[in-house]
Amino acid sequence: MSAGPKSGSSKGGSPKDACASALKSAYLVFGDDDYLVEARVARLVAQIVSAVGGADGGSQAGPGGAGEVAVDKVDCEEAGLEGVVEELMSPSLFSTNKVIVLRRFRLSAENRIAKEIEKCLASGLAPGQYLVIEASKVDKRLKLGKMIAEAGGLVEERRPDDRGLRDWVGERFRELGKSAGPGVADLLIDLKGDDFRALASEIEKTAVYVGGNPAVTKADLQDLVGRSRTERIFELARHVIEGKRSEALSAVADLLDAGESGVGIVYYLGREIRWLIQIKLFLRGRPRLWDRGTTFPEFQRTVVPAFKAWLETCRIAENETCLRQKPYAAYMKFKEAEGCSLDRLLILLDRLVETNIFLVSKSVEHKDRMALEALVTAA
């Protein structure tokens, strides 16, 4: 049998960096976002297959010799202990080289699969065999984590901060042979938040949509993705808060022409205003907790726990606040609150209440358009 993982490589880093000098026998990829972990595993497996099989059909073959590389994927939760052990012990019937991908693995003290993998690595994987383990959470203090870390195969995939998120979008486009023009990353993030799976899906669709064009523009993205009702409401709320009357009137017309009701628009506007008021009230007595330079990781680490504690004290349910959104969307709502005046928000909320009363109590022709136009012009 071949030797197991060897020490001497640095921990973490990208798969490309990890495999640049020599492939490792085993890798453990983990992180706090399932999609990012899955994507890193896919790139790592592709690199192993390329290096072992050789870009020219086998000129860089590994210890098992040249030829095709089998990739066997095993779901640890479905296969169980016996299924995983059988896969680890069985050579490929059709290929000299084999990559085993273990999905949904949990590295915990009580996991018997981890014990079997430890034994397998201690005795050495079969020649030409590689192991890639995909996990969400990892206790690096446990023996298996230490074994793989010492061998340089421990790869942690971390969620990027707000600036890194834009870089991530640009990098995904480059991987597909496209460049992202000005505003593309910002628009995508506005539309999909920090949902990496949704972002990747839209990036792939956009790359196909532009065809042979090497660059993706903001107009391309708007044509393909479009804007949902909620996104148009967000836009209307921003115009109303900022006092941009002509833009607000145009947004009202678009929403009503698309079939939205006046009561529905008022409801969603009121929700946006209430969320901003909650944020302003929360931050009013905590000037050092948030500033314009607060990053997304800092927001998750310090602001969110404090905000949740405040909500509990005020007896406000989380689903009645911006926390009902995805984390990055909530972060952007805090950033939006920076430029808002609490007094103005309270005035707008009062006007929304008056508008709602008019809409539900009056029977007037074109009352939706009349009431909403009066609301946004008064604002």
ROMAR-664313 format. One line per field, with one value per residue (C-alpha): residue in three letters; chain; x, z, y. Coordinates in nm, 4 decimals. Layout:
ROMAR-664313
type = (ALA/...)
mol = (A/...)
u = (X/...)
w = (Z/...)
v = (Y/...)
//
This chain:
ROMAR-664313
type = (MET/SER/ALA/GLY/PRO/LYS/SER/GLY/SER/SER/LYS/GLY/GLY/SER/PRO/LYS/ASP/ALA/CYS/ALA/SER/ALA/LEU/LYS/SER/ALA/TYR/LEU/VAL/PHE/GLY/ASP/ASP/ASP/TYR/LEU/VAL/GLU/ALA/ARG/VAL/ALA/ARG/LEU/VAL/ALA/GLN/ILE/VAL/SER/ALA/VAL/GLY/GLY/ALA/ASP/GLY/GLY/SER/GLN/ALA/GLY/PRO/GLY/GLY/ALA/GLY/GLU/VAL/ALA/VAL/ASP/LYS/VAL/ASP/CYS/GLU/GLU/ALA/GLY/LEU/GLU/GLY/VAL/VAL/GLU/GLU/LEU/MET/SER/PRO/SER/LEU/PHE/SER/THR/ASN/LYS/VAL/ILE/VAL/LEU/ARG/ARG/PHE/ARG/LEU/SER/ALA/GLU/ASN/ARG/ILE/ALA/LYS/GLU/ILE/GLU/LYS/CYS/LEU/ALA/SER/GLY/LEU/ALA/PRO/GLY/GLN/TYR/LEU/VAL/ILE/GLU/ALA/SER/LYS/VAL/ASP/LYS/ARG/LEU/LYS/LEU/GLY/LYS/MET/ILE/ALA/GLU/ALA/GLY/GLY/LEU/VAL/GLU/GLU/ARG/ARG/PRO/ASP/ASP/ARG/GLY/LEU/ARG/ASP/TRP/VAL/GLY/GLU/ARG/PHE/ARG/GLU/LEU/GLY/LYS/SER/ALA/GLY/PRO/GLY/VAL/ALA/ASP/LEU/LEU/ILE/ASP/LEU/LYS/GLY/ASP/ASP/PHE/ARG/ALA/LEU/ALA/SER/GLU/ILE/GLU/LYS/THR/ALA/VAL/TYR/VAL/GLY/GLY/ASN/PRO/ALA/VAL/THR/LYS/ALA/ASP/LEU/GLN/ASP/LEU/VAL/GLY/ARG/SER/ARG/THR/GLU/ARG/ILE/PHE/GLU/LEU/ALA/ARG/HIS/VAL/ILE/GLU/GLY/LYS/ARG/SER/GLU/ALA/LEU/SER/ALA/VAL/ALA/ASP/LEU/LEU/ASP/ALA/GLY/GLU/SER/GLY/VAL/GLY/ILE/VAL/TYR/TYR/LEU/GLY/ARG/GLU/ILE/ARG/TRP/LEU/ILE/GLN/ILE/LYS/LEU/PHE/LEU/ARG/GLY/ARG/PRO/ARG/LEU/TRP/ASP/ARG/GLY/THR/THR/PHE/PRO/GLU/PHE/GLN/ARG/THR/VAL/VAL/PRO/ALA/PHE/LYS/ALA/TRP/LEU/GLU/THR/CYS/ARG/ILE/ALA/GLU/ASN/GLU/THR/CYS/LEU/ARG/GLN/LYS/PRO/TYR/ALA/ALA/TYR/MET/LYS/PHE/LYS/GLU/ALA/GLU/GLY/CYS/SER/LEU/ASP/ARG/LEU/LEU/ILE/LEU/LEU/ASP/ARG/LEU/VAL/GLU/THR/ASN/ILE/PHE/LEU/VAL/SER/LYS/SER/VAL/GLU/HIS/LYS/ASP/ARG/MET/ALA/LEU/GLU/ALA/LEU/VAL/THR/ALA/ALA)
mol = (A/A/A/A/A/A/A/A/A/A/A/A/A/A/A/A/A/A/A/A/A/A/A/A/A/A/A/A/A/A/A/A/A/A/A/A/A/A/A/A/A/A/A/A/A/A/A/A/A/A/A/A/A/A/A/A/A/A/A/A/A/A/A/A/A/A/A/A/A/A/A/A/A/A/A/A/A/A/A/A/A/A/A/A/A/A/A/A/A/A/A/A/A/A/A/A/A/A/A/A/A/A/A/A/A/A/A/A/A/A/A/A/A/A/A/A/A/A/A/A/A/A/A/A/A/A/A/A/A/A/A/A/A/A/A/A/A/A/A/A/A/A/A/A/A/A/A/A/A/A/A/A/A/A/A/A/A/A/A/A/A/A/A/A/A/A/A/A/A/A/A/A/A/A/A/A/A/A/A/A/A/A/A/A/A/A/A/A/A/A/A/A/A/A/A/A/A/A/A/A/A/A/A/A/A/A/A/A/A/A/A/A/A/A/A/A/A/A/A/A/A/A/A/A/A/A/A/A/A/A/A/A/A/A/A/A/A/A/A/A/A/A/A/A/A/A/A/A/A/A/A/A/A/A/A/A/A/A/A/A/A/A/A/A/A/A/A/A/A/A/A/A/A/A/A/A/A/A/A/A/A/A/A/A/A/A/A/A/A/A/A/A/A/A/A/A/A/A/A/A/A/A/A/A/A/A/A/A/A/A/A/A/A/A/A/A/A/A/A/A/A/A/A/A/A/A/A/A/A/A/A/A/A/A/A/A/A/A/A/A/A/A/A/A/A/A/A/A/A/A/A/A/A/A/A/A/A/A/A/A/A/A/A/A/A/A/A/A/A/A/A/A/A/A/A/A/A/A/A)
u = (0.0000/0.1064/0.1926/-0.0798/-0.0806/0.2626/0.3410/0.5055/0.2397/0.0668/-0.2883/-0.5872/-0.5433/-0.7009/-0.7024/-0.4783/-0.2213/-0.2594/-0.1882/0.0703/0.3729/0.2274/-0.1117/-0.2141/-0.3744/-0.6602/-0.8366/-1.0960/-1.2919/-1.5232/-1.6847/-1.9935/-2.1702/-2.2730/-2.2526/-1.9033/-1.7828/-1.9409/-1.7905/-1.4443/-1.4704/-1.5717/-1.2714/-1.0384/-1.1622/-1.1262/-0.7679/-0.6833/-0.8345/-0.6390/-0.3100/-0.3444/-0.4890/-0.2735/-0.4018/-0.2651/-0.4206/-0.1808/0.1628/0.1453/-0.0052/0.0037/0.1366/-0.1376/-0.0303/-0.1898/-0.5515/-0.8965/-0.9763/-1.2912/-1.4751/-1.7003/-1.9300/-2.0691/-2.3304/-2.2196/-2.5689/-2.7221/-2.4416/-2.3670/-2.0567/-2.0616/-2.1155/-1.8304/-1.5878/-1.6734/-1.6004/-1.2694/-1.1565/-1.2713/-1.0439/-1.1989/-1.3030/-1.2593/-0.9878/-0.6358/-0.6893/-0.9816/-1.1075/-1.3511/-1.5705/-1.7420/-2.0361/-2.2262/-1.9516/-1.9554/-1.6244/-1.7269/-1.5923/-1.8788/-1.8704/-1.7581/-1.6952/-1.4197/-1.2524/-1.2508/-1.1054/-0.8312/-0.7385/-0.7437/-0.5149/-0.2820/-0.2262/-0.2224/-0.4692/-0.4387/-0.2068/-0.3759/-0.6541/-0.7440/-0.9928/-1.1837/-1.4120/-1.6842/-1.8077/-1.9905/-1.8446/-1.5154/-1.3604/-0.9956/-0.8883/-0.9954/-0.7449/-0.8666/-0.8650/-0.5112/-0.3939/-0.5202/-0.4095/-0.0548/-0.0530/-0.1606/-0.5001/-0.7245/-0.9091/-1.1390/-1.3783/-1.4839/-1.7654/-1.6185/-1.6986/-1.8976/-1.5985/-1.4900/-1.8420/-1.8085/-1.4679/-1.6226/-1.8871/-1.6177/-1.4087/-1.7045/-1.7606/-1.3904/-1.4055/-1.6754/-1.4643/-1.6513/-1.5663/-1.8199/-1.8752/-1.9430/-2.2379/-2.2889/-2.1717/-2.3680/-2.6884/-2.6532/-2.5992/-2.8957/-3.1100/-2.9864/-2.8172/-2.5431/-2.7086/-2.4050/-2.5978/-2.8496/-2.5690/-2.3809/-2.6975/-2.7617/-2.3967/-2.4139/-2.7423/-2.6038/-2.2855/-2.4959/-2.7304/-2.4536/-2.3226/-1.9962/-1.9715/-1.6687/-1.8161/-2.1359/-2.3049/-2.5580/-2.8131/-2.7583/-2.8312/-3.1426/-3.2777/-3.2246/-3.2966/-3.5520/-3.6843/-3.9317/-4.2198/-4.0229/-3.7231/-3.9428/-4.0870/-3.7321/-3.6631/-3.9823/-3.8994/-3.5539/-3.7013/-3.9647/-3.7131/-3.4697/-3.7482/-3.6994/-4.0544/-4.0318/-3.8552/-4.1088/-4.4015/-4.2489/-4.2042/-4.5663/-4.6863/-4.4749/-4.6112/-4.9749/-4.9403/-4.7937/-5.1134/-5.0079/-5.2790/-5.2494/-5.3047/-5.0304/-4.7834/-4.8588/-4.8096/-4.4652/-4.3622/-4.4715/-4.2683/-3.9550/-4.0085/-4.0703/-3.7528/-3.5490/-3.7110/-3.6239/-3.2625/-3.2421/-3.3930/-3.1588/-2.8469/-2.9463/-2.7993/-2.5139/-2.3021/-1.9895/-2.1585/-2.2018/-2.0322/-1.9909/-1.6850/-1.8531/-1.7880/-2.0282/-1.8350/-1.8277/-2.2020/-2.2657/-2.0287/-2.1230/-2.4248/-2.6658/-2.6370/-2.6866/-2.9824/-3.1450/-3.1043/-3.2620/-3.5541/-3.6139/-3.6144/-3.8627/-4.0676/-4.0362/-4.0357/-3.7354/-3.9627/-4.1052/-3.7618/-3.4977/-3.3555/-3.6263/-3.4162/-3.0915/-2.7954/-2.6369/-2.9708/-3.0118/-2.6587/-2.7474/-3.0611/-2.8405/-2.6252/-2.9372/-3.0420/-2.7201/-2.8621/-3.2093/-3.3480/-3.5534/-3.7895/-3.8515/-3.9121/-4.1719/-4.3489/-4.3539/-4.5004/-4.7820/-4.8587/-4.8646/-5.1212/-5.3380/-5.3039/-5.4025/-5.7139/-5.8145/-5.7621/-5.9693/-6.2502/-6.3120/-6.4779/-6.3291/-6.2351/-5.8568/-5.8143/-5.4945/-5.3100/-5.4545/-5.3597/-5.0085/-4.9258/-5.0402/-4.8255/-4.5006/-4.5393/-4.6061/-4.3009)
w = (0.0000/-0.0553/0.2310/0.3895/0.4053/0.4516/0.6588/0.5530/0.3598/0.4765/0.6043/0.4196/0.1024/-0.2339/-0.3916/-0.6640/-0.4085/-0.2081/-0.5118/-0.6794/-0.5507/-0.4994/-0.4573/-0.1105/-0.0481/0.1516/0.1787/0.4245/0.2940/0.5334/0.5899/0.6971/0.3595/0.1935/-0.1600/-0.1174/0.0272/-0.2560/-0.5176/-0.3603/-0.3546/-0.7222/-0.8180/-0.6085/-0.7605/-1.1102/-1.0306/-0.8972/-1.2060/-1.4324/-1.2472/-1.2139/-1.5567/-1.7239/-1.9500/-2.2508/-2.1514/-1.8895/-1.9210/-1.5554/-1.4242/-1.0530/-0.8723/-1.0155/-1.3725/-1.6626/-1.7612/-1.6741/-1.3229/-1.1542/-0.9251/-0.6733/-0.4576/-0.1337/0.0891/0.4432/0.5871/0.3294/0.2992/0.6701/0.8196/0.6133/0.2844/0.3452/0.4575/0.1529/-0.0753/0.0962/0.0702/-0.2872/-0.5837/-0.8996/-1.1440/-1.4529/-1.3737/-1.2363/-1.0355/-0.8126/-0.6252/-0.3408/-0.2418/0.0948/0.1198/0.4308/0.6655/1.0319/1.2123/1.5714/1.8564/1.8345/1.4557/1.3840/1.0184/1.1296/1.3221/1.0141/0.7997/1.0595/1.0323/0.6542/0.6414/0.9033/0.6947/0.3691/0.0855/-0.2086/-0.4919/-0.7150/-0.4652/-0.3323/-0.0656/-0.0584/0.2417/0.2375/0.5727/0.7120/1.0624/1.1790/1.5222/1.4253/1.7681/1.6839/1.5563/1.1962/1.1616/1.2958/1.0654/0.7536/0.8710/0.9323/0.5815/0.4319/0.3150/0.5457/0.3411/0.5062/0.2808/0.4457/0.3464/0.2068/0.3549/0.1584/-0.0519/-0.0989/-0.2116/-0.5102/-0.5889/-0.5684/-0.8264/-1.0599/-1.0181/-1.1023/-1.4241/-1.5128/-1.4620/-1.7304/-1.9642/-1.9016/-1.7444/-1.5265/-1.6175/-1.3762/-1.1467/-1.2400/-0.9072/-0.7103/-0.9022/-0.8611/-0.4871/-0.4609/-0.6356/-0.4618/-0.1409/-0.0114/-0.1301/-0.3086/-0.4767/-0.6216/-0.7226/-0.9006/-1.0828/-1.2074/-1.3096/-1.5173/-1.6805/-1.7604/-1.9130/-2.1433/-2.2229/-2.3513/-2.5791/-2.7468/-2.5874/-2.3567/-2.1207/-1.9145/-1.8653/-1.6123/-1.8937/-1.9809/-1.6242/-1.5997/-1.9231/-1.8046/-1.4332/-1.4148/-1.0891/-0.8551/-0.6790/-0.3560/-0.5336/-0.6942/-0.3504/-0.2139/-0.4939/-0.4223/-0.0505/-0.1234/-0.3488/-0.0891/0.1962/-0.0107/-0.1244/-0.4947/-0.6033/-0.9792/-0.9348/-0.6690/-0.8967/-1.1770/-0.9427/-0.8245/-1.1858/-1.2657/-0.9653/-1.0317/-1.4038/-1.3077/-1.1152/-0.7591/-0.5268/-0.3358/-0.0034/-0.0864/-0.1803/0.1420/0.3443/0.1990/0.2230/0.5870/0.6561/0.5095/0.7119/1.0346/0.9876/0.9426/1.2495/1.4570/1.3445/1.4228/1.7698/1.8405/1.7353/1.8982/2.2342/2.0844/1.8776/1.8973/1.7823/1.4202/1.1824/0.8078/0.8167/0.9850/0.7758/0.7173/0.9448/1.2210/1.1723/1.2176/1.5114/1.7198/1.5856/1.5249/1.8773/2.0359/1.8064/1.8935/2.2656/2.2177/2.0257/2.3048/2.5618/2.3476/2.2850/1.9085/1.7095/1.4776/1.1818/1.2246/1.1627/0.8900/1.0403/0.8555/0.5453/0.4547/0.6673/0.3962/0.3124/0.6817/0.6793/0.3779/0.5594/0.8454/0.5883/0.4333/0.7765/0.7962/0.5681/0.7230/0.9730/1.2503/1.2570/0.8832/0.9088/1.1823/0.9710/0.6727/0.8878/1.0028/0.6405/0.5451/0.8182/0.6854/0.3292/0.4348/0.6137/0.2962/0.0761/0.2899/0.3739/0.0555/-0.2664/-0.5199/-0.8823/-0.9295/-0.5533/-0.5487/-0.7894/-0.6290/-0.2744/-0.3590/-0.5728/-0.2895/-0.0465/-0.2428/-0.3462/0.0158/0.1262)
v = (0.0000/0.3568/0.5818/0.7887/1.1678/1.3185/1.6236/1.9427/2.1339/2.4487/2.4290/2.5693/2.7699/2.7029/2.3553/2.4913/2.6016/2.2800/2.0623/2.2843/2.0942/1.7444/1.5860/1.4787/1.1414/1.2931/1.6279/1.7513/2.0519/2.2348/2.5733/2.7658/2.7657/2.4393/2.5714/2.7158/2.3853/2.1862/2.4182/2.3925/2.0120/2.0086/2.2230/2.0111/1.6849/1.8300/1.9260/1.5818/1.4182/1.6526/1.5975/1.2211/1.1501/1.4117/1.6869/1.4944/1.1625/1.0358/1.1936/1.2994/0.9780/0.9121/0.6061/0.3886/0.4522/0.6328/0.5928/0.7134/0.8362/0.7112/0.9542/0.7773/0.9922/0.8542/1.0186/0.9332/0.9731/0.7393/0.4836/0.4569/0.2991/-0.0209/0.1605/0.4042/0.1295/-0.0804/0.2133/0.2860/-0.0750/-0.1435/-0.0647/0.0739/-0.1997/0.0125/0.2671/0.2524/0.5710/0.6560/0.9635/0.8944/1.1895/1.1534/1.3944/1.5117/1.3931/1.4984/1.5104/1.4501/1.2381/0.9885/0.9396/0.5817/0.6629/0.9012/0.6172/0.3949/0.6711/0.7206/0.3513/0.3671/0.6693/0.5256/0.2121/0.4064/0.4378/0.2006/0.3129/0.5682/0.6283/0.9754/1.0755/1.4067/1.4601/1.7281/1.8596/2.1604/2.1688/2.0254/1.9893/2.0295/1.9066/1.5501/1.2975/1.2781/1.6565/1.6708/1.3895/1.5615/1.9070/1.7857/1.6408/1.9730/1.8521/2.0570/2.3207/2.5754/2.7640/3.0898/3.3214/3.6439/3.9840/4.2419/4.3486/3.9893/3.8987/4.1308/3.9853/3.6379/3.7314/3.8647/3.5509/3.3245/3.5200/3.4907/3.1140/3.1101/3.3220/3.6471/3.9804/4.1612/4.5253/4.8146/4.7586/4.3915/4.2505/4.5122/4.4411/4.0659/4.1031/4.3397/4.0788/3.7644/3.8806/3.6527/3.3300/3.1859/2.9062/3.1544/3.3908/3.1122/3.0072/3.3611/3.3999/3.0810/3.1841/3.5285/3.3853/3.1660/3.4567/3.6879/3.4127/3.5026/3.8456/3.8478/4.1099/4.1072/4.4431/4.5631/4.5896/4.2206/4.1240/4.3406/4.1949/3.8378/3.8428/4.1227/4.2577/4.0938/4.2685/4.2861/4.4366/4.7041/4.7789/4.8195/5.0644/5.2597/5.2715/5.4151/5.6847/5.7801/5.7936/5.9998/6.2365/6.1574/6.2347/6.1816/5.8462/5.7432/5.8342/5.6288/5.3303/5.3602/5.3587/5.0500/4.8587/4.9470/4.8706/4.5315/4.4537/4.5342/4.6663/4.9905/4.8136/4.5641/4.8357/5.0254/4.7071/4.6375/5.0022/5.0033/4.6922/4.8506/5.1706/4.9752/4.7748/5.0913/5.2496/4.9427/4.9645/5.3375/5.2876/4.9971/5.1885/5.5170/5.4179/5.2112/5.4519/5.2353/4.9143/5.0197/5.2617/5.2947/5.0741/4.7770/4.4659/4.1788/3.9359/4.2008/4.2512/3.8784/3.8477/4.1526/4.3409/4.0521/3.9001/4.2448/4.3184/3.9853/4.0561/4.3995/4.2482/3.9997/4.2800/4.4762/4.1612/4.1950/3.8710/3.8255/3.7524/4.1046/4.2564/4.2613/3.9403/3.7486/3.8131/3.6416/3.7632/3.9761/4.1408/4.2308/4.3740/4.5901/4.7093/4.8347/5.0154/5.1669/5.2970/5.5019/5.7700/5.7809/6.0274/5.8698/6.1691/6.1412/5.7664/5.8217/6.0859/5.8485/5.5725/5.8047/5.8947/5.5271/5.4613/5.7464/5.6162/5.2653/5.3964/5.5837/5.2769/5.0402/5.2826/5.4815/5.3751/5.6114/5.5497/5.5105/5.5434/5.3337/5.5608/5.8739/5.7732/5.6521/5.9528/6.1804/5.9809/5.9978/6.3635/6.4656/6.2681)
//
